[in-house]
Amino acid sequence: MILGCRGCDHDYVIRDDLIQYKDQDGISSKINYGFQTLFAYLKENERNKITGSSLERALKVSLIIAEFSYALLPKYFRSIIGVTGTYEDMSSFKKRYM
């Protein structure tokens, strides 16, 4: 949370009473950087660039309960015997161990 407060001077645009971020070739209000976005709303409300009703809608705490990386999944196993669609092509010797 403290790091989010320190980082509230990041790049964003205020449009339609919302904090918006660059998204490829456009700008989107659906992107949220957690506490950085929250503190940006508080900062811009103090500057009277964001209304109180917009600030109230933005005041929420998002809890990230878990993250899962499919790229790291193979590291949890000693070996990978097959992937989807390759079972039919395996020899009978390998199929015995499946």
C-alpha positions in Angstrom: 0.0 0.0 0.0 2.9 2.4 0.8 4.5 1.6 -2.5 1.2 2.4 -4.2 1.1 5.8 -2.6 4.7 6.6 -3.7 3.8 5.6 -7.2 0.7 7.8 -7.7 2.6 10.1 -10.1 2.3 7.6 -12.9 0.9 8.3 -16.4 -2.9 8.4 -16.6 -5.5 10.5 -18.3 -8.6 12.0 -16.7 -11.6 11.5 -19.1 -15.3 11.2 -18.4 -14.6 11.7 -14.7 -12.5 8.6 -14.6 -8.8 7.7 -14.3 -7.9 6.1 -17.6 -4.7 4.4 -18.8 -3.2 3.8 -22.3 -4.3 0.5 -23.7 -2.5 -0.3 -27.0 -3.7 2.4 -29.4 -6.5 3.8 -27.2 -7.3 4.7 -23.6 -9.3 2.5 -21.2 -10.9 3.0 -17.8 -11.0 -0.8 -17.3 -7.3 -1.0 -16.5 -6.5 -0.7 -12.8 -3.1 -0.7 -11.1 -4.4 -1.4 -7.6 -3.3 1.1 -4.9 -1.7 3.3 -7.6 -5.0 3.9 -9.2 -6.8 4.3 -5.9 -4.3 7.0 -4.7 -4.5 8.7 -8.1 -8.3 9.1 -7.6 -7.7 10.6 -4.1 -5.1 13.0 -5.5 -7.2 14.1 -8.4 -10.3 14.5 -6.1 -8.3 16.9 -3.9 -7.4 18.9 -7.0 -11.1 18.9 -8.0 -10.5 17.1 -11.3 -12.5 14.1 -10.2 -16.0 14.4 -8.6 -16.8 12.9 -5.2 -19.2 10.4 -6.7 -16.5 9.1 -9.1 -14.1 8.8 -6.1 -16.7 6.8 -4.1 -17.1 4.3 -7.0 -13.3 3.9 -7.2 -12.8 3.5 -3.4 -12.5 -0.3 -3.1 -9.8 -2.7 -2.1 -9.2 -5.5 -4.5 -7.9 -8.6 -2.9 -5.6 -10.8 -5.0 -6.1 -14.2 -3.4 -3.9 -16.2 -5.8 -1.9 -16.1 -8.9 -1.2 -19.0 -11.2 1.4 -19.2 -13.9 1.0 -22.0 -16.5 4.5 -21.3 -17.7 5.9 -22.4 -14.3 3.7 -25.5 -14.0 6.3 -27.9 -15.6 8.8 -27.0 -12.9 6.6 -28.8 -10.3 7.0 -32.3 -12.0 10.0 -34.4 -12.6 9.0 -35.3 -16.1 6.2 -34.6 -18.6 5.2 -37.8 -20.3 2.7 -36.5 -22.8 0.6 -33.6 -23.8 -3.0 -33.4 -25.1 -3.4 -35.4 -28.3 -0.2 -37.4 -28.1 -1.5 -40.4 -26.1 -2.5 -42.3 -29.3 1.0 -41.9 -30.7 2.8 -43.4 -27.7 4.3 -46.9 -27.8 2.7 -49.6 -25.7 5.7 -49.6 -23.5 5.1 -45.9 -22.5 1.3 -46.5 -22.2 1.9 -49.1 -19.5 3.4 -46.3 -17.2 0.6 -43.9 -17.8 
